[in-house]
């Protein structure tokens, strides 16, 4: 298993690690700051560097076939000769991409508070975020944009904590997503709380305070089906 440093500190951009396997399918480390694609959030990109200065570009991060395994992917055709298990490396992620993910992911939690309906689809990238709500009522772009701005300006702290699987079972109402269920089996589930606003299981990366989200606007609302309304978020253009 890879020690997932990003779970407890989303601000970490770099860490020292040891390679545990090297193949065209991906490289694995004993510990990492790279978030693997999951829960609707895109994976991190960045690079791995050895002490001798050799560097590998990481173009995506995915979960492996084994529980707790994280694959750091390189571009097809990358020369991996000279890279081997046991080597010490420094793992560094793309800071701008991570911050965009953190801002958008936290903004989707604010959106969940403003639209009290189950979520049946989501996507969080560095360029946009979207949530699909299981509902039939119409939604208004300006009203939602104003609501997000109000919650951002209120500077609500954002914290994480862990509960047991049994505690989650006893509080099933915490789960908002119909499409992505909290991972079980490890004995604990991670909760993300926007204090006074939202509380739900989530494994993604978030800002520490809603004020860090900045200006986010609703760019589109679509009727995807009779019972699905899609809300797309984007960063506001700088003044």
N, C-alpha and C positions, 0 to 999 in steps of 0.2 A: 504493500500500500504506500501511496505517496502522502507525505505530510502536507496537508492543504493549508498553507499559511494564510491564504487570502480569506479563509472563513472567519478568522478572528481579527484580521487587520487588513482592510481593503486599501489602505494607504501605502502598503508596502509595494515598492516598484522593483526591488532587487533582493536577491538572496544568494548565499553560497549553497552549493549542493553537490552531490555526487551522482554521476550517471549510473543507473542500475541496468539499463539495456539500451542497445542501439540497433535499429533496423530501419528499412525503408518505410515500414508501417508507422514509425514514430520513435522518439527517444523518451525514456522514462527516467525520472530523478527520484532520489529519496525524499526530497522536499521541494516545494515550488511555490512561486507567487503567481503562476499562470492559471487563470480561471478556465476550466474546460466548458465548452458549449453545453448548455443545459438549463432547464427551467425557463426556456425562451430567450436566454441571454447568450449572445455570441461569445466565442472563445477569444482569449487574449492572443496578441501577436508580440513579437520582440526578438530577442536573440540569446544564445548561449555562448559564453566565451571561456576558453581555457586559460590557464596561467601563462602559456606561451604566446597568447595573443590571438590564436586561431578562433574564428567566430562562425556560428551557424545562425542563419535567419530562421526564426520560427514563424510560419505563415498561418498557423491555426493551432488550437488546443482542443482536444476531444477526450472524452472518457474512453478508457480501454475496455476490453472484454472482461477483464478480471475486476472484481469488486475493489474499489479504491484506487484503481490504476488510471493514471493520467498520461496521455500521449501528446508529446510536443512534436508537431508535424513540420516537416521541411518540404520545400518545393520538389516536385518530381524531377528526378535526374540529379539531385544534389549529391556531390561526392562526399561520402561518409567515411572514407578511408582515413585512418588516424584517430577516429573517434571510437572509444571503447568503454565498456562498463568499468567502473572503479575510478575513472578520471574525475578530478575536481573541476567544477565549472562555476561561473557566476551567471545566474539566470536574471535577465532584465526584461521587463515588459514595456510596451509602448504606453507612455504615461498619458498622452492625450486621448488615446482610445479607451484606456481604463477609466479616465475621468468622465468621458462621455457616457460610458456604460453606467457608471455610478449615478450620474445626474439623471439619466433617463429612467433607470430602474427605480430610483426613489420616486420620481415623478409619477410612475405608474401606480405606486402605492397611494399617492394622493388622489389619483384618478379613481382608484377603487373606493376611496372614502366618499367621493363625490357622486359615484354611480353605484348604489347599493344593490348590485345584481351579480350573480355568479359569472366568473370569467371562463370562457370556453376556447380561448386561444390567445397567445401573446408572442411578441417578438421584440427584442431589445438589441439594437445595433448602435454603432457610433454615429449614424446619420439620422435615425428616427426610432421611435418606439410605437407599438400599437397594442391595443387590448381589444378583444372581441367579447362583448357582453351578451349574456343570454337574457334577452329582454325584447319587448315589443314596442315600448314607448319611444317617442322621438327624443333626440338629444340636440342641444344647441351649442354650437362651437364657441360663441362669445361667452356664454354663461359658464361653460367648463373652463375656458381659458382664464376667466376672472377668478374662478374658484381656486384654480391651481396657483395663480399669482398671490391670492390672499394667504394660502397655506405656506407658500414659499416665504413671503414677507414676515409671517409670524414666527419664523426661526424655531421650528419645533425640533428638539433633539431626536436623533435617530440612533437606536441602540439594538444590540442583538443579545440573545440569551438562548440557552438550550433547555429543552424539556424532554421527558421520556416519551417513548411511544405510547405508554399507558396514559400519560397525561394528555396527549393529543387525542387519543381515543375518547377520553372523558370530556373533551372540549372540541368535538367535531366541527362546530360552527366556526372555528378559526380558519378552516380551509375554504378559500374563496374560489380556487381554480377547479374547473371540471375536467380540464385537459391534462394538467400536470399535477400529479399527486406528490406529496412530500415523500422523500426517500425513507424507507423503513428498513429495519434489519440490523442497524448498528446500535440500536438501543436508545438513540437520542435524535431529536429533531430540532433544527435551528429556527427560532422565531426572530422576525424583524419587527420592531415597534417604532412607529412614528408617534412619539408621545402625544396622547390626546387626540390622535387622528386615526391610526390604523395599526392593527396587530394581526400578523398572519405568518404561517410557515414560509420560509424563503431561504434559498441557499446562495443567492446572488450577491453582488457587490453594491454597496450603497454609500451615499455621502453621510457625514456625521451629523449634519444639521440641514434642515430643508432650505435654509438660506443659500447653501452651496449649489442648489439646483440651478439658480439663475432664472433667466427669462425663457420659459417654455410655453409654447402655444399649441392649441389644437389646430392642425392643418387640414384635417379632413374627417368627416363622419360619413360612414357608408352603411347602407342596409344590405348586409351580406346574405341574409335569408329572412324568412318570416319571423324568426325568433333570434336573430343575431344582429347587433349593431357594432360596427367597428369604429374605434376612435384612434386616430393617428396623431402622434405628438412630434413636434420638431422644435429645434432651438430657434428663438426669435433672432432676427437679423440685428446686428449691433447698430446702435444709434449713430 
